[in-house]
Structures are given as structure tokens and as C-alpha cells.
Amino acid sequence: MTRIQRRGESIRTDSFRARSESLEERVLLAADCAAASQVQITGQFASSSKGSLDPCLPALDLPDQIHTLSSSQNQSLDALRAQYQLSGEGQTVAVIDSGIAFDHEALGGGYGSEYRVVGGWDFAEPRERTPYDDGPAGLHGTHVAGIIGSSDSAVPGVAPSVDFVALRIFDDRGHSRVDWLEAALQWVHDHQDSFENPITTVNLSIGFDAASSEQQLKQIEDELRALYEDDIFVAVAVGNHFSTNNPLALGYPSSSSSVVPVGSVNSSGEISSFSQRNERMLAAPGEAIRSTAPDHVGNRNGVADDFYTVSGTSMAAPYVAGASVLVREAMQKAGRTDIDQDMIAVHLRATADIVIDPATGIEIPVVNIERAIEALLGDAQPTTQPATTEVDQIAVDNPVTETEWGVVDFHQSLLSSGDHAIRVTASRTGTLTFIADDARVDFRVEDGATGQIVSRSRDGRADIQAVQGSTFVVRMELIRPTNLRIANLVVTSNGTMLVSGTSRNDEVRVDGDSLSINDVEYRLAATIGDLQIESSAGRDRLSVVSDGDVRIGISGVEASVRGRTISSQTFEEVKVRQGGQDIAAVATVSGTGGGDVVGVSSERAFLRGGRFQFTAAGFGTYQVDGSGGRRDRIRIEGTDGDDHLLSEGYSVQLKAATFDVVATGFQQAIVESGGGHDTAELIGSERDDIVYATPDDTRFTDFQKRVVLRGFDRVSMHGAGGADSVRLIGSESHDYFQFADEQFAFTGPGFDFSGESFESISVYGRSGVDRSSVYATERADRFDASSRSIYMENAVQYLALQQFEFNTLQTDRRGNDEIFITDSADDDLFSATDEFARMSGSDYEIIARGFARVVATSKYGGNDRATLFDSNGDDSLYSNSSHSLISGSGFHNDAIGFAQAVIRARRGNDLAMVDIGDSYEATGEANRLRVASSGKESMIIGFDRINAQVGDTANVDLHSIDFVFTELDESL
């Protein structure tokens, strides 16, 4: 565990926040001794002859055989994950640490939404932009992340498919500050639903020593409490400074009531000698743990595939963090909702191995992931054959001894060949069915009280009408072993059939005039109008072939089959297929109120939420409601026809070629194009909306909902309040961007984006020759332009263009709009009139039309040249050694720093004012003045009057006659 430690015995809180803190003695972090010496280390460090520990790590009494998560424990974890299909997929873990080497192959190999490290922030060195685990002190965060979720087959983490966010609060030297930690915790609260998979877990393998806890408690306890109330599991290492003087002391934040403290055990399950300990904590493996490491810690061969072995409670905390991910996933599979930190922690403690700590005498629970998962899902796994109830061996001698099965609603057993007599009591008044898999079985059903035969059957089935509590005996002779089912689940009254469930996992199917209950089939008479199906205990499934509209939700199902109304209650799995010819039939699917996952395509719509799963197929319209769940997600697949999508508020509507979708109440929607020419319209909310669009996909979020479009040819976007922004990325070919009247259009091969009412617009060209055309707004706009970027800004709007080769900028207003243009590093040309300005180089061109003020600057090198022209009116020029400025009615053109400048006056009564530096040469002839010095040259041509000043002393009046120029020559 790393800790943030005060350097003095006493220090004021404000001073503490402002300075860089050093790391505690830890059983991890420095990549080498040189790096370790840069931070304050208070413990005794020595090399270890056992294992592959770094020589800077503390000498620990380790076994010769190092225990790692890739040994026998991983084999059992692998089997557990495979058996119950658990991997951590669908969740994100925030690692608040030294960053993550996200290029590591076992951690996803990259950074961003398409990788496993989906995002994060560098609070220590924000200029670095990405939270990478840099040297020389980097390693800790990468090692922690690997324990949680390495996907390496030889050294896997606990939850190998989980996503990460990396929050870096240690700089390259290993220093940190409390306000960085506080900001990182707040970031998690603010961004918990900002990614495709929600942040469910935080790992904090850091902390303060016990003596300095009080001040830090006051500073970050609010943030920890907020995460607790967000139902986010926060695992915190307890520290590596166990002392018999204060044996139950915990540092902060592991002592906070809002987190789960984690200590370390060795490979034998004993509490590690260095681990602090307390009754509240969980324990997990923390000694000699092998996990992922940055390349600069490994072999430095440029390939991020290294692993490293280290020890500490820092290693135990991520093990518990990963365990919490799997337990949450298992709880969701088991149907539990409203899962929070306490529910997971209590379950981990209840299923843990208990170790008695010899130093303190307290009982400490050691996490047992296998037992925790088995307790949740062990009874829910399918068996290889339907569950049967044991039946005593039935004697074949006559008379046959009756076997008592008691009160039956549904029962099945595999009976041996021979004679049998089964006595049963009806559980309800209704149809009592006896059915054998072998259709050749002869049944004789007798009244249990009188012995009177009430039914005979020679086709393996007998149906009788029973009164609740009445007893029957069914006799049969079996030629071979046969499965016998007895069902008493159907009651018919006044044209309504009531179907009841059992305590087992039931399966009910309705198709036309056929009803099947646990493979016992019934034909529905024409007199039956309504069918009411009640679920009971177990995980029950309902399948319906409908010929009309249908409604599905956790409260039940409403459907229509051949004129009958079908209704049901609380089935965990529901499948409804449209079997009629009504192509306009509507399937309405409602969510569970929890975190639902929905998928819709031309073939079907399905919803998974908690312990419920609903499927509807073959309908013309799917109406899906997330029902207010905080993390509801929907994925929609379009058709190969021309589809159209509308997204507004919490509603997403897709009008596809063969079906329609209306989805409401979802926090995340992903819509995939299936081909064709697909279009989409995104309408923002009253909050701050953000749109990110590339030729491949478009992403919209307001930090409460998120819409992702993939493969759409044409997307229009509309801001609708708040500070809305859009970021557009071009293609590898030639693209074109237009902006006018606060609307934009961006087109290229395979994509067409348009939008309006965005306060911030950023557009990035890529390869190819990209062009732009920008019209200024009705406000006073300022443009800044260079060879690879264009920026426009006014009081309410911001526009940025990057990597566009040809740009045309235009304004229809005079007196307000201005543009500042800078050169490239090559030879550039600038020219300007009262209506037009142009800057160009070897691979770019900027054209500005109608600007009241144009300022062009040469500052990046090259032999740059400028040409300025007057207007039809009376203009004035001011020129000196660095720039030339010509202005008149409605225009103002300025060229600064150019190697060559030519200023031409052609019309009107024009005046030039020239400052001639001491080191310059000036020569003149009729209507022409040349001023030059060491690589700079200006030509002033055609002005009616030129006033020249040499240095600070001489003023010469130049007229368009020869003798005045001669006089000027003499003065120089």
C-alpha cells in the first residue's frame, strides 16, 4: 500500500494541501533503487534472496516457492469463471494510483472507448493528457490493475474482462497530494455512468499513516461517503506497518466507515507479518504476487508484455476489488437488485475462511471467491436431465404395493419396468393428468377411496376431473423404464382457464390451440376465451406464439392468441413470437427498474434485467421502456434497407425498412446500421450536450444519457440548451466542411454530418486534401488562422478547424469582424485588398473575404512575401521595419514580419507614413520608395504623398516628383 505522508510532525491543513507529499515505505513502487531514493522512504530496505523481488523492496520471510495468482488458485478461479460464465464484463473499475500502462497486452493494449482502459485523468501531471504509469517511479497502478483484470492466460486477474478507468495521482517521481486524491474521488462520482459500462468499483492501494488520519478524514470523507451512497464498492489497503504497540490501528482511508479495508495473507492463508489488521477488514493474497508491469520496469524492449512480482496490502486490495466485481455479476445473474457495497461485503464475509490472528487474537475473514459464487449460483445451475423425485422400488409381485406420492401439483419420476401402483392426492380442483413418455403404456385410474375405475387409457395418457383433496391410484405395467409425469395445474371455469405454477422451474408454452406445461400438453377447447397463467417459485419460463399486440414486463404478460386473451404474472423468462399476418403488431416491453440490457433487431427484441429475461420476435413495432433504471442500456441493429433514427431526450426511435423501434428511459443507446443509406437526427437536451462524430460512429452524451450511432451515412445534430459542443473527425480521403448562419455541414466519403445551435464546434481533418468554407456570424467574430488551424470565436460561440489544407473565410459585416493569420515554416505568400486577403504556402491556402481587419504575421521562417493593395477611396499607410499597415473606409490590413512587402496604391488620394530605421537603406524614384536592410525589403508604390522619418531626427516630405527623392537620398 502506498500512503501519502506528512514530512513534519505537525503541519497546518492548508499547507499540507499545497505541497507535494512523499510515498510511505511500501512493499512496492520504485522501479529501481535510484528511483526509490527520490522519495522519502522510512523503512528498512534490503535485497531478498528468495523469489524475484526487486532489490529495493523490503526483505520479507517468503517461502522458496512464491505464491502467485497464476498458480493453483488461478486454476480454480478459471474453472469457476467458466462454470458460471463470469468475467467482469459489463463493469468498470476505477484504479486511483500511479496510472496504468494501458498499452500492456494483458490490459487491452490501448486507451479509449474501444479498449479496456476506457478513460481517466492525470491529476498529478495533467499536461501529459493521458494517465499513463510513467517512470521512473511508475509500476504500482499497472500492477494493481493486472491483479484486478489481467487477460493474460498464464497470469490472469480475478475479473479478466472488466474495463478500467485510470486516475493518476502520483507523478513520475512517485509524489502525490491530498487534493489530487480528493479530485480523483470526486471524478468517480461525477463520471460513474459516463462510459459504456458503469463504474461499480474503486481500488485505493494508498493511504496515510494512523497518526495523520484526522486532517485527511475531514478533507476527503465527503467524497468517500458519496461513493458509498452511489453503491460503488471501494476496496482500500490497510497498510504495511503492523505494530504490536498499536495492533488494531488502521491508517486512513482504510479506517473510514464508507470503505472496505483489506489486509494481506500469505500462500498458507496466514496474516502477513507486515499487514495492519482490524476486525472490520477482509483479507486476501498479498505476498509475492505476480502481475502486469510497464515496459520500463521490465525488459525495456518496446513491447508492453512484462510482469513483475511484489508484495503488500496493495496487492490484496485489488484482489478483493476483483472479487467484488464477480460477486456483483453473480448477484445480478441470481436476480438480486439494488446491489450495494454492504450487500457485497457482507456476502464476502459470510462465505470467507476464518483465520485467527496470533498477534491480536481476533478472527479475520479471508475472501473465498469460489464459496462466494457457489453460494449465489450453485443451486441455479442446470442439471444434465430434469430433476426427478426418488421413488421406492415398486414390487412386481401381485398384488402390487401402492407407492404413496402424496399431494401432487406436478411430479415426474423415472419408473423401472414392471407393474406399478401410484397413489396421489389432487392439490386443486381441476384436470389431473397422468402421462408416460412411452405412448404404449396402459393406464387404469381408480378412485382411491372406493377402488372404482374412473379412467382407462391405452395411449400413455389419462385425464380426469379431480376435486381438491381427492385421492387416486394409477396402475400400469411397464415394458421398459419410462418417465411418468403427473400434473394437476389446470382449472377451467366459465370459459376461463387458470394455469398454476409449481415450486420447481416451470416451462409453459402457448401456441394456437395448444398449451404445454412442463412438457404436458393440452388442447384448448373453443369455449375457452381467456387463459390466465400464474408463476410460482423457481425460475419460470413462458413462450407464446401471438397473433396480435403483446405487452411484456415484470408485472406480467398480455397477449392475444386466436381470439383468446393470454395473461400471466411474474415469469422470469418470457418469449413471445408473432405468428400471425399482422405486420403492424406491436410488442411493448417494460424494464425492471434496475440496470436492464436490451437488444433489438429485425429478428427480435430482448431484455435482460436482474433475474428477468424477455424476448419478442417477429413484430412490426417494438416499444421498449427502461422503466427508470439508473443504468439501462439498449442496442438496436438496423436493416440493410434505408433506416432513419430520431433521438430526443430519453427517447430513441428507429424507423427501419422492416420494423420500427421506440425506446424510452434508457441511459445508453447503441444503434448499429445494417447497411443501406441510413440517416439519424440527434436533438440535445437542456443540459450540456457533447457530440463526438467520426465516419464510423457518432456519440452523443449529456452525462446522464448516451447515444452511440455506428455506420450511419448521414447524421444531423441539434443543440437544445446548455453549453453544447461537437467534435467532428474526418476521413482518410478528401473532406469538406461548411459553416454559415450558425449551422454546419461536414461531408466526405461515406459520411454526411450537419448540425446547428452548438456553442463549441471542433473539426479535425485527417489525410487527403480537406477544404472548409466558413461564414462569420452576426456577432463580432475574431478569427485566428494558420497553415493547419482555423479558430473563430465570439461572445457565445467557438469554432476550431484542424488539419484543413484549403480554407475560405467570409464575413458580410464591416467594422466588427477581424482575422489574424500566421505563416508556416516554408515560403509563404500573403496578399490583401480592401475586400480580399489570401495567405498560401506549399500545401495550404487561407482566403479571407470582407473582413474589417486582417493581420498577417510571418514568424515561423521561410522567405515570406506580402502584397497589400489600396481601395478606391482615400487610404493611408503606416510602414516601419517590422510591419506595413494600410487602412481605409471599412478595412484595415496589416502585414508583420515579412521578408518582402509590396504596398501598392492605385486609386484615391493616398498617404504613406514611413519610419526608416537607422540601419536601413532607402532609395526612391517617381511614385516608388524602396526601404531595405539585412533580409528585409519594403516597396511602397503609387502613393500621392509619402512622409518619411529617418530614425528619430529627420522628417522628409516625399511627393511624386524626382527632386524630392533626391533630397531624401541626401538626408540618408
N, C-alpha and C positions, 0 to 999 in steps of 0.2 A: 504494500500500500504506500502510495506517495502521500505526503502531508505538506500542507503549507504552514511554515513555522515562522514565528516572530524571532527576530535576531536578538532582541534585548529582553530583559526580564520584565520590564513594564513599558508599555507604549500606548499612546492615545489612539483611539479608533480611527480618527481622520488621517492621522499619519500612517497608520497601518494600511489603510486602503490605498494610499498614494504611492507606496513603494513596491519594488519588485521583491517577492518573497522567495525563499530558497526551499528546496525539497528536503524532506526528512531523510534520515537513514532509511533505506528501503532495501528489500531483497530483490531489487530490480532497478533499472532505468538507464544508467550510463552505459554507452556502448563500449567504452574503454576507460582506463584509469585517468587518462588525460582529460576526458570529458567530465568524469566524476569530480575531478579536482576543482572544477569551475563553480561548483555549488557547495553549500555548507553541509558537510557530512559529519554527523555527531557520533556514529557508532564505530565499532572496530571492524575493519575490512581486512580480509586475508584471502589468499587463494585456497581453493579446495582441490584436493587430490582425487575426489570422488565425483563421478559424473562429468557432464560437460558444462559446468557452471563457469560464468565469466570470472576472471580473477579479481574483478572489483566487487564481487558480491560477498556477503558475509559468509564466513565459514560455518556451515551447518553440519550437524551429525546426520549425514544422509546414508542410506543403505547403498551397498555396491550396485544393486540393481535399481536403477532410477525408475520411479513410478511416474508414468505419463498418461495423459488422456488418450493416447494412441495404442495402449496395450490392451490387457484383458477387459478393462472397463469399457473401452470403446466397442469391443466386440459385442458385449451385451447391450450397449446403447444402440448399436447398429441394428441388432435383431429387434429391439424394442421399437425403434422408429419404423422399421419395415413392417412389423406385425400390425401396428396401429396406424400406419401411414401418417406419421408425424414428422415434421421437418422444420417448423417455424415459419413456413411460407405464409404470407398474409400479414406479418407483423414487422415492425421496425424497432430496433434497439438504438438508443442514443448512448454513445460512448463519450463521456466527458473526461478528457485525458490529454495526452500529448499529440493527439491527432491519429490518423490511420493511414498507413501506406496502402492506399486504395488500389494501386497498380498490382498488388500481390495477387497471384493467380488464384489463391485459395479464398480471397476476399472479393472476388468479382472482376478484377483486372481493370477497373476504371472508376470514374467519378461522374455521377449524374443519374438521371431518372432511368436510363437504360442499363445501369449497372446495379450492384448490390449496395455500394456506398452511394445512396441516392442524393445526399446533400449534406449540409453542415455549415460551420462558420469557424473562422480563425479569430478568436478573441485576443490572442496573445500578439499576433503579428498580422493584422487584417490586410496589410498591403500585399501579402502573399496570396490572397484571394481564395485559395483552397486550403482546407485543414489537413495538410499532409504531415506525416510524422517524420520531420526532418532531423538530420544530425546536427551537431554531434551527440546530443542527448536523447534523440528520439529512439523509441523501441516500445515503451510501456503501453501506449494506446493500441498499437498494432498487435502486440502480444495478447492483450485483453480481448480484442475483437476476435482473434483466432480461437480463443477458448470458447467464446460465445457461439461463433458460427463459421469456423473454417470449413470449406467444402472439399478439402484435400482428403482423398480416400484413405491415405495412410495416417494422417494426423487430423481427423475431423473434429469440429467443435460440437457442442451439445445440440445446437439447432442449426444445421448446415445450410438451410435455405432462407434464413431470416435476413432482412435488409438492415442497413446501418445508416445512422447519421453521425458524423464525426464532429465533435465540438472541441476545438483545440484551445486549452487554457494554459499550456506550458510552451514557452518559446524554445528556440533552438538550443539554448544553454540549459534548459530544464527549470527555468524560473517561472513563477506564477504569481497571481494577485487575487485577492478575495473578490474584488469587483468583477474580475473575469469569470470566476466561478458563479457568482450571483447572476451575471448576464446570461451565462450558458443555461442555468436552470430556468430562467425566465423565457429564454428562447424555446426550450422544450415545451413549456406551457403554451406559448403563442403558436407553435408550429406542429402541434401533435397530430393534426389532421391535414397537413399541407402536402403529404406525399401519397402515393398510390396505396400504400399500406400504412395504417396508423402507428404512431409511436406508442407502444404498450409498456416499454421497459427502459430504465435508465441504469447504467453501471457507473458507479463512483468508486474507483480504486484509489481514492485520495482522502486526505483528512488532516486535521490539526491535532496536536498532542492534547492530552486531557487537561493540562494546566492552562491552555489558552482557549478553551472552548467557549467561555461565556460571551466574549465580544463577538465571535463569529456566529454564535447561536442567534444573537439579536439581528445580525445582518442578513442571513440567508434562510432563516427558519420560515419566513413567509412563503418563499419560493418552494421550499420542500413541502410545506403544507398544501400549497396549490396543486402540486403534482399528486399528492396523496388523494386529494379530492377529485382529481382527474381520473382516478382509478389506474394510475400508472405505477407499476412495480419498480421501486428504487432499491437496488442492492448496493450496499456500502461496505467496504472492507473495514474491519475493526482496528487494524493496526498491527505493527510488528514489534511492540515494545512491552511485552508482558513483564510485570514486576511483582514480586511477592510482597513488596511494600504496599501496593495498592492493587490487589489481584483482580478485582472486578471492574477496574476503571476502563471506560471506553473514551476514545477521542471523539471529536465532532467532525463530520455529521453522523457517524455511526450511532451516537448516543441519542439522536433525535427520535422522537416517537413517531415521526412520519415516514421512516425508512425501515428497511430490513437489514440489520447488521449481520455480517458474515465473517466467521473465523476460519482458520485453516486446520486441516488434519493431514497426517502423512499417509503413506500407502497402506499402513496397517490399521487405519481408522482412528489413530490416537491424535489428541490435540497437539499441534505443532508447538515446540518449545517457545518459539518467538511470538506466537499468536496471542493477542489480548483476548479476553474471554468474559462472558457475561451470560446470565440466564436468558436474556432476550434473544440471543443470537442463534442463527443457524450455522452449521459448519459444512465444509466441502473440501475436496482435494486442493492443496495449495503448495505442496512441496515438489520441487523438481518437475515442473510442468512444461512440456514441450509445446510450442505454439508458433504462430507466424511472426516474422521479423522483417523489417525493411532491409533492402539490399545493402545499405551502408553498414549494417550490423553484421551481415552475412559475408558472402564471398566477394561482394562488390564486382560482380561480373556483368552488371547491367540488366540482369534478369531477376524480376521480383518473385522468387520462389524459395526464399530462405526460411529456416525455422531455428528457434533458439530455446534453450531450457533455463528456466528461472523459478524462484520460489517466493512465496509471500502470501499474505492475505489478499494482496492484489490479484492473485490468481484464483483464489477461492470465490471472490465476489462474482466474477463473470460466469463461473460455473453455475452459481445459483441464479444469476440473471438468465442464462440459457435455459435452466430447468424451469423457471417461471414461464418462459415462452412456450415450452412444450406442455406444461400443465394447463396454461390458458387455452391452448389449442385443443387439448383433450377435454377440458370442461365444455368448450363450445361443441365438440362432437357429441358429448354426453347430454347436450340440451340445456346446459346451465346458462343463465343470462345474468346481466349486471355484475360481471366478474370484476372484483377489485383486488387491491393489494392484500387486504386482510384475508379474503377468501383463499387466495393462493398460498399465503404464508401459513395459515392455519392448516391447510391440507398438507403442505410440505412437512410441517412439524408432526402432524398426526401419523404420517407414513414414514417418518425418519427412523434411522437406527440411533439408539441412545448410547452415549459414551459418558462414563463417569470421569470427570477431570480430576486426576490425583492431586493436583496442586490446590484446588479450591473445594473439591467435593461436590460440585454442582453437576447436574445432568445436562448434557449438551446434545441436541438433536443433530445428527449428521444426515444430510439430504440423501435419500434413496430414490432416484428418479424412477427406476423400474417399479418399485412398490407404489409410488405416487400415481403412475399412469395406470397400472393394473387395477388400483382401487377405483379408478374412474371408468375405465373401458373394459376391464376384464370380463364382466358379465354381459357386455353388449356385443361381443364378437359372434359372428355367425358360426354355427356348427356345421359339420360335414353332412349331416342329414337332419331332418326335422326332429325336434325334441320329442321323445316318447316317454310315457309313464310305464315303469316296470309292472308287469303282470305276473302273478304267480303261475307256475306251471299248471296247466289245466289237465286234469286226468282224462284219459281216453276211455277208461272203463265205464260201462253203463251201470247205474245212471251217472251222467256227467255231473261232477261237483260244480255248483254255481260259484262264479267269481264275482265278488262284490266290488263294483266301481263307484258306488256312492252317487251323490248328486252330481249330475253332469250338465254343463252347458256346451262344452266341446272337449272331446278326448280322442286321442288316437294311440294305438299300440300295434306293434308287430306281433302277430299271433303265430304260434307254431302250427304245423299240420296236425290234423286230428279233430276230435269233437270238442266243442266249447259251449259254455253257457255263461252269459254275462248278465248280471243283474245291475240295472241302473235306475236312478230316480230322476225324474224330469225337474229341471231347475225353474221352468216357467211354463205357462200355458201357451202352447203353440205347436209348431211342427217339430216332431222328434224324428231324426233321420239316422238310419244305420246304413253305411256304405263301405264296401270292401273293394280293394284295388282289383281283385280278381272277379270279373263280371260273372263267372260261373258259380259263385257261391250261392247256396240256397239259405235264405233266412226264414226262421219261424219266430215271430214275436208274440210273447204271451203276456197276459195281464199278470203282474207279479203277485196280486192278492188272490185271484181266482184260478189262475192257471189257464184261463180261456185264451185261445189263439185269437189275436186281434189283427194279424197281418202275416201273409206268406209272400215270399219273393224268390224268384229263380234267376234274377239278373244282377245279383250282388248289391241290391239296394232295397231298403224298405222305409216308407214314410208313413207315420201315424200322427194323429192329433192327440196331444197329451195335455193333461191338466197338471198344473204345478203340484209337485209332491207325490204324484202317482208313480208306481214302480212297475218296471217291465223287465222281462227276461228275454234276451235274444239268443236263440240256439242255432248252431251252424256246424257243418262238417267241412273242414278244410283239407283239400288235396295236397296243398303245399303251403308254406308260410305266407301269410297275407296280412297287409296293413288294414286295420279296421278303424274307421272314424265314426264317432257318434256326435251329432250336432243337435242342440236344442236352442237355436239362436234366432228363429224366425217366428214372428207373431203377426197375424193378419186380422184386421178389424175394420169393418165399414169402408172397405176399399183402400185402406192404408196398410202397408207392410212395414213393420218395425224390425230392424235387424240390429242385434246386440253384439258387442264385442266380448272378448274373453280376457283373462289375465295374462295371456301369452301374446306374442307378436302376431297380430291378425293381418290377413290379407283379404280384402273384399274387392270384387270386380263386378261392374255393371256394364253390359253390352247388349243393346237391343232388349229382347225379352229374357235375357239370361242374367242370373245373379249367382255369383260364386263367393262362398265364404270358406276360406282355408281349404280350397280345392273341393268343397262340397257345393255342387251346382243345383240351382233351382230354376224352373221355367216360370216366368211371371204371367199370371192369367190376365186376360184383357180387362177384368174387373178391377185390377189394382191400378189406382191412379197415382198415389204418392208413395214414395219409398224413403223412409227415414232410417238413417244408419248411424248408430251410436258407437263411438270408440270407447275403449276401456283402458285397462293398464297395458303395459308393454309398448312397443314401437309399432304402431298400426299403419297399414298402407291401404289406400283406396285408389282404384283405377276405374275410370268412367269413360265410355265412348258416348259423347254427347252429339245431339243434332241441333243445338241452339246455343244461346249465350250461356256463359258459366261464370260463377264467382268463386274464388278460392282464397282462403285466409285461415289464420289460426282459429278463428271462431267457427269455421265450418266451410262446407261446400254447398253451392246451389247450382243445379244443372237441370237440363231437360233431355229426356231420352224417350223417344216415340210417344210424346204427349204426356209422359209421366214427369212429375216434379221430383227430382232427386235432391235430398238434403242430408248433410252429415255434420258431425261435430268432432273437433279436436283430433283429426288424424294427423300423425306426424309426417307421413308421406302421402302426397296426393298426385295422381297423374290423370289428366283429362285430355282426351283426344277428340277432335272434331271429326265425326264420322259421317255427317250429312252433306248436303249440297249447298248449304248456306254459306257462301263465301264471305258474307258480311257479318258472320257470327263474331261476338266479342267475348274475349276472355279477360276477366278482371281479377288481378292477383294482388293481394294486400300483404304487406310485410308484417313482421313480428313485433316491431317496436324496438328490436335490438339491432345489432350490426348485420344487416341482410346483404347477401350477394345474389345478384340477379343477372341472368343471361338471356338475350332474346335474339332469335334468328328467324329465317323464313320457315324453319322446320319446327321450332318450339320456343317456349319461354320457360325458364326455370328460376326458382327462388330457393336459396338456402339461408336459413336463419336460425341460429341456436340448434334446437333438436328437430326443426321442421324443414321439409323439402317439398316444394310444389312444382309441378310441371304441367304446362298446357301446350298442345301441339295441334297444328292444322287450322288455326283460327285466322280470320281476316284482320282482326284488330286485337292488340294486346294492350290493356290498360293496367299499368303496374304502379303501385303506391308503396313507397318505402315506409310509410306509417310512422314517421318521426324518429326513426333510429338515428343515433348520432353518427354512425359510420356506415350507412347504407351505400352500396355500390351496385352499379348496373353496367353491363357490357352488351352492346347491341351490334349485330352483324347485318350489314345491308345486303342487297341482292346484286346480281350482275346487270340489272337494269338501271334506269336513271332515278336515283333516290334523292329526297330532299329532307334536310333536318332543320328544325327550329328549336333553339334553346333559349328560354327566357325564365328568369327566376329559378325556381326549383323544378321547372318543367322542361322535359326534353321530348320532342315529338318528331318521329321519323315517318315520312310518307314514302314507303318503298314501292317497288314495282308490283309486288305480290302481297304485301301486308302492311299494316300501319302499327306504330307503337306510340303510346302516350305514357310517359314515365314522370312521376312526380315524387317529391320528397326524398331525393337521393343526394347525398353529399358528393358522390363521384359518379360520373357517367363516362364510359368509353364507347365510342361509336366507330366501328370499322366499316370502311367501304368494301363492297363486294365486287366492284367493277362498274362499268358504265360511266356516265357523266353525272357525278353526284355533286350536289350543292348543299350548302349549310348557311344558316343565319344565326349568329350569336348576339343576343341582346343582354347587355350588362345589368347589374343591379344598382341599388342606391349606394352600395359600398364601393371601396376602391378596387376596381377590377384590373386584372392583369391578363393579357393575351400574349402567348408565345407561339409563333407560327413558322413552320418550315415547309418545303414542298412535300414532305412526307406526313407531317402531322401538325395539328393545331391544338393548343392547350389554353383553356380559359379557367381562371380561378378568381374568387373574391375572398379567399381564405376561410370561407365557410362551405363553399361548394367548388367542384372542379369538373370541367367537361373536357374530354380529350377526343379529338377527331383524327382519324387516320385514313389517308388515301383519298380525301375529298378533293375534287378538281377545283371547286370554286367555293370560297368562304367569305361571307360578309360579316362585319363586326360592328357593333354599335355600343358606344359608351352610354351610360344612363344615370349619371350622378356619381359623386365621389371623384377622387383623383385617379382616373383610369389611364392605363398605359398599355402599349402594344409593342411587341418586338418581333420583327419580321426577318427571316433568314432566306436568302436567295438560293438559286440552284447552281450547279456546276457549269451551266451554259449562260446564254445572254438573257438578262432580265431587264425589266423596265418598271420604274416607279414614277407615279404621278401624285401631286398634292395640289388641291385647289379648293377654295371655299370650305376649308377645314375638313375636307374629305380626301381619302387617299385610295389609290389602286396600285397593286404590285402584281405583275404578271411575269410568267416565264414558262418554260416547257412543263406542262402537266399541272400548273397551279395558277390560280387567279384569286388574289386577296383584295378585298375592298373594305373600307370602314369609315366611320365618322364619329365625332364627339369624343375623341381621346385627347387628354391633356398632354400625354407624352407618347411620342412615336419614335422608335429606333429601327432602322432598316440596315441590313448588312448584305452587301453583295458578296459574291464568292468568286469563283472562276468565271471565265467568259468576259465579254465586253458588256458591262452594265451601264444603263442610262437612267437619268432622272429628269423630271420636269416639275418644278416647284413654283407655285404662285403664292405670293405673300398674302397674309390675311388682311382684314380691315383694321387691324390694330397696328401699332408702331412696332415693326419687326426688326430684329437685328440678326444678320446672317454672318457666320464665320465659316470660311471655305478654305480648303487646301487641296492638295493633289489627291488625297484619299478620304476626305471627310467634309461633310457639309452640316452645319448646325444652324437652326433657326429658333429664335426664342422671342417671346413677347410676354405680356403680363400674365397670361393664363396658359400658354401652350409652348411645347418644346418638341422640336423635330431634329433627329440626328440621322445622317446618311453616312455609311462607312463603305469603303472599297467600291465606289462607283467611278467609272472612268470618264463618263461624259455627263455633265450636269448643266441644265438650263434653269436659271432662277429669274423670276419675273415679278414685278410689282406694278400695280396701276395707280398707286398713291404717291404723291410727291410731298417732300418735306419731312417725312417721318421714317421711312424705311432706309436702312443702311446695311452695307455689306463690307466685311473685312476679309481680304483674300491673301493667303501666303503661298509662296512658291514651293517647288520640290527641290531636291538636291541636284537635279540636272539643269540644263539650259532651258529657261522659260521665257515666254513672250507674253507681255501684257499690253493691251490696247484699250482705250476708253474714249467715248464721246459723251455728249450730254444725255443720250438715250441708251447707250450700249457699252458694256465692258466685257473683256474676254481675257482670261488667263489660260495658257496652254503649255504643255510640255510634251515629252516624247510619248507618253501613254495616258494623257488625261486632258480634259478641256472643261473650263468653267465659263459659262456665259451668263451675264447678269444684265437684265433689261429694266430700265425705268427706275433705277434706284436714285434716291435723292443724294446719297453719299456712298462713294466707293473708295475704299482704301486698300491698295495693293502693296504688299511688303515682300521684298526679296531678302531672306535671311538665312537660307539653308545652302547657299553656294550655287555654283554654276555661273555661266555668263548670261545673266538675265537682262532683258531689254524691255523698255516700256515706251509706248507711244500714246500721247494724250492730245485730243483734239478739242477745239472750242465749239461753242454753239453758234446759232445765228444771231444772238444778241451780243451785248457788251459784256465781255468776260475779263476776269483778272487772273493773273498767275503769280504765285509766290514760289520761288525756287531757291534752294541752297544746296550745299554739298551732299545732303542725305536724302532729300525728297523734293518732289515737284507737285504743287497743288494748284489745280485750275478750277475755278468755280464761276457760276453764272446763275441765271434765273432757273431755280429748281434743280440744280445739280452741283455736285462737289466731288471731284475726282482727285485722288492723292496717290502718288507713286513714291514708295520709300525704299531706299537702299539698292536700287537697280544699278547695274554696271553701266548701262547706257539708257538715257532718257531723251526722247524727242517730243517737244511740245510744239504743236502747230496751231496757229491762229489763221482763220480763213475769212471770217465774216464778222461784222460788227466793229465797234471801236474798242479794241482790246489793249489791256495794260499788263505789263510784266514787271514784277519786283524781284530782283535777283541779289542774293547775298553771295559774294565771291570770296571764298576762303583765301587765307594768306598763301597757301601752297598751291593755289590753282592758277592755271593759265587761262586767259580769256582772249578770244580773237573774234572779230566781227566784220561783217560786210552788210550790204543792203538787206534789211529785214531778217538778219540772221545773227545769232550770238552763240558761240561755242565756248563752254567752260569745261576744262578737263584737268585731272590730276590723278596719277598713280592708279589706273584701272577704272576710274570713274569719268564719265563724259555726259554732258547735257547739251542738247541743241535746242535753242529757242528760236522759232521761225515764224515770221509773218505778223508779229505784234506791231501795233501802231505806235506804242510808246514803251520804252524799257527804262526803268530806273534801276541802276546797279550800284551796289555798295561793295567796296573793296575792304575787307577786314572791318575795323571799327572806325575808319577815318574818312575815306573818300566816297563821295556821292557823285555819280555821273549820270546825266540825263541823256539817254540814247534815243535819237529819232531815226527815222528811216532814211537818213542821208549819210553819205560817206564820211564827211569831216568829223561827225560826232564819234564815229567808231575810231577814227584816228586819234582823237583826243582821249578816248578811253584807253587805247593802246599805250599812249604816253604815260597816263596815270599809273599803269601797271608796271 
